[in-house]
Amino acid sequence: MECLPFSFVERKLARLNASLSFISEETGVHYLVIVAAKAEARLACALPDNFGLTATASSSDAYYSDLDCTSRAFVLLAFCSLDNEEDLSAQNLFGLIADTLTRYSKPWDAIVVMVGDNCAANQLISNKIGGIPCSSYYSRRDSLGAASP
């Protein structure tokens, strides 16, 4: 392969977009907020009456792809506290879930199962919500490993 300059783009449309003029931070943030609002509205419309939660509490900020739901019949919402959070406690995760449910106008009863990586956080949240079934990532991985030939 030739050593082409970074500015070289093969596709015509990509080339046009690569040479756009600079925009201000205010304009960038403005359009980012619009895109986020559109995505949020689309999720609110697509969110079923009942769904499951996946939550990474204090032990990791990783997303586990083995929990992906590729079917529209089963929906899992992934919750992960931000890396810059000072308090990664179960109570903080509970507050994050409560705020998100409020944002999408969903009751606590809409949650039918919770999958997480922190047993203490799972138990606290499950008890506060009213005893929803909980599973851990590790038991999920173990059952997937045992089920595979």
C-alpha positions as a printed Julia matrix, in Angstrom:
149×3 Matrix{Float64}:
   0.0     0.0    0.0
   1.22    3.45  -0.83
   2.06    5.97   1.84
  -0.82    8.33   1.21
  -1.32   11.57   3.13
  -3.81   11.5    5.99
  -6.05   13.91   4.09
  -6.42   11.47   1.16
  -9.92    9.99   1.01
 -11.14    7.67  -1.77
 -14.89    8.16  -1.49
 -16.2    11.41  -2.9
 -18.75   12.07  -0.12
 -16.21   11.28   2.59
 -13.74   13.61   0.88
 -16.32   16.4    0.89
 -17.08   15.84   4.58
 -13.37   15.66   5.45
 -12.86   19.16   4.12
 -15.7    20.85   5.99
 -14.95   24.14   7.66
 -14.4    24.29  11.4
 -17.37   24.92  13.7
 -17.47   26.47  17.13
 -17.7    24.4   20.3
 -21.14   25.89  20.94
 -22.41   24.72  17.54
 -20.91   21.25  18.05
 -22.54   20.9   21.46
 -25.84   22.18  20.05
 -25.96   19.46  17.39
 -24.71   16.8   19.79
 -27.62   17.61  22.13
 -30.05   17.35  19.2
 -28.68   13.93  18.19
 -28.85   12.7   21.8
 -32.45   13.91  22.14
 -33.43   12.11  18.92
 -31.79    8.89  20.12
 -33.51    9.23  23.5
 -36.9     9.76  21.84
 -36.37    6.73  19.61
 -35.44    4.58  22.6
 -38.49    5.8   24.52
 -40.74    4.71  21.63
 -39.0     1.35  21.23
 -38.83    0.48  24.94
 -41.37   -2.26  25.73
 -43.57   -2.41  28.8
 -41.27   -4.98  30.46
 -37.49   -5.28  30.18
 -34.4    -6.51  31.98
 -31.44   -4.52  33.3
 -27.74   -5.2   33.06
 -25.72   -3.2   35.52
 -22.02   -2.93  36.16
 -21.7    -1.65  39.68
 -18.42   -0.95  41.41
 -16.21   -3.74  40.13
 -15.91   -2.78  36.45
 -16.81   -0.23  33.82
 -16.63   -2.81  31.03
 -19.53   -3.78  28.79
 -20.05   -7.5   28.39
 -21.01   -8.36  24.82
 -22.18  -11.85  25.81
 -25.25  -10.15  27.26
 -26.33   -8.6   23.97
 -29.96   -9.16  23.07
 -30.25   -9.59  19.34
 -34.01  -10.07  19.47
 -36.59   -7.32  19.75
 -38.68   -9.68  21.89
 -36.21   -9.37  24.79
 -34.73   -6.03  25.8
 -31.89   -5.44  28.24
 -30.92   -1.91  29.24
 -27.24   -1.57  30.12
 -26.41    0.66  33.09
 -22.9     1.72  33.92
 -21.88    4.57  36.18
 -19.64    7.16  34.6
 -15.9     6.76  35.12
 -15.71   10.14  36.83
 -18.29    9.21  39.49
 -16.86    9.59  42.97
 -19.44    7.3   44.57
 -19.84    3.92  42.86
 -22.02    2.48  45.6
 -25.15    0.39  45.17
 -27.19    3.38  46.35
 -25.73    5.54  43.57
 -26.52    2.86  40.96
 -30.06    2.65  42.36
 -30.39    6.42  41.91
 -29.11    6.18  38.32
 -31.72    3.52  37.52
 -34.47    5.56  39.21
 -33.53    8.69  37.23
 -33.48    6.76  33.96
 -36.85    5.12  34.61
 -38.3     8.55  35.39
 -36.82    9.98  32.18
 -38.57    7.3   30.11
 -41.78    7.32  32.2
 -41.43    3.66  33.18
 -42.44    2.24  36.57
 -40.23   -0.03  38.68
 -42.63   -2.88  37.85
 -41.39   -2.75  34.24
 -38.1    -4.39  35.34
 -38.5    -8.17  35.21
 -34.89   -9.31  35.71
 -31.53   -7.82  36.62
 -28.1    -9.09  35.58
 -25.06   -7.57  37.25
 -21.49   -8.11  38.37
 -21.75   -7.06  42.0
 -23.72   -9.33  44.32
 -24.14   -6.75  47.1
 -25.43   -4.11  44.68
 -27.75   -6.62  43.0
 -29.23   -7.66  46.35
 -29.71   -4.1   47.59
 -31.38   -2.96  44.38
 -33.5    -6.1   44.13
 -34.7    -5.7   47.72
 -35.52   -2.0   47.21
 -37.4    -2.7   43.99
 -39.37   -5.58  45.44
 -37.56   -8.84  44.87
 -36.92   -9.02  41.14
 -34.88  -12.05  40.0
 -31.14  -11.36  39.84
 -28.28  -13.12  38.13
 -24.58  -12.35  37.95
 -22.41  -12.04  34.85
 -20.29  -14.88  36.09
 -23.17  -17.33  36.53
 -24.39  -16.26  33.08
 -20.98  -16.98  31.56
 -20.75  -20.28  33.44
 -24.14  -21.4   32.16
 -23.2   -20.38  28.61
 -19.95  -22.32  28.92
 -21.7   -25.4   30.31
 -24.33  -25.29  27.57
 -21.82  -25.06  24.72
 -20.56  -28.36  23.27
